[in-house]
Amino acid sequence: MPNHVILFSTDACAFCVHAKSLLMKRDVAFEEVNLGEHPELQAELIAVTGLTSFPQIIVDGETLGGLNELRAADKSGTLASWSAG
């Protein structure tokens, strides 16, 4: 069963674009929450994850991290196990 992946992004965020591209390339289903459209959630998210940069990626309720952590998950093969296909 695919993991529940949530990607929190902001407008004009190049790292967010790369993260979305990698998830799509690996056929991983994800939900995107654009904090540019929901700025009130940004402080709450920072309080939960402790991260202030974007993207922020949550997998099954656990903080994965950002683009570097996503790339590490891809390199280790973890990302492939999240694939919907």
Sequence and secondary structure as in RCSB ss.txt:
>XXXX:A:sequence
MPNHVILFSTDACAFCVHAKSLLMKRDVAFEEVNLGEHPELQAELIAVTGLTSFPQIIVDGETLGGLNELRAADK
SGTLASWSAG
>XXXX:A:secstr
    EEEEE TT HHHHHHHHHHHHTT   EEEETTT THHHHHHHHHH   SS EEEETTEEEESHHHHHHHHH
HTHHHHT   
